[in-house]
Amino acid sequence: MIRHIFFKKVTHFFLKVQKIKLYIWSICDLSMRFQLILPEDIHLVVPLVKKMAKASISEALLLQRFQEMVTQNYECVGIFVGDDLIGVCGMWFCTRHYSGRSIEIDHVFIEEDFRNQGIGSELLSWIENYAKSKDYETIELNTYVENIKSHEFYDRKNYKKLGFHFLKSL
């Protein structure tokens, strides 16, 4: 009983904090926007992707890889609040025998303070519209096995599980 009351109070406090954040966005005119990141500005995504990669990949190596990626069939969309980059999502463009013209979304990351506010859903909607505007037929993605929250999110968005992604270092 006490645990239930405590949880209820904590949940109520959390919801108030979220409403305050949204109010601050509106009074400060910190409107959110999605914007393609130009190849010459790709360095902007490295700190956010580094948070995802944790200690496994250095910022220098990430920058080197992103600089190479932008020369291939890759684009990156940034999520901005005001002038602050609060999220990123990479997009690979290709044609696959099983799905046709396809965009594979990659390294979706949103800063923790901005999660659980519908931004991920808005991002997917933006990507779907962008894909249609470029005459692409499908969107696909990979997500880590242990990232159960992302599995649930993509399930709710009607993505179908097709298989497993395997990796072998050479």
Beta strands, then each sheet from edge to edge (+ up, - down):
strand 1: 32-36
strand 2: 74-81
strand 3: 84-96
strand 4: 100-110
strand 5: 138-141
sheet 1: 1+ 2- 3+ 4- 5-
end
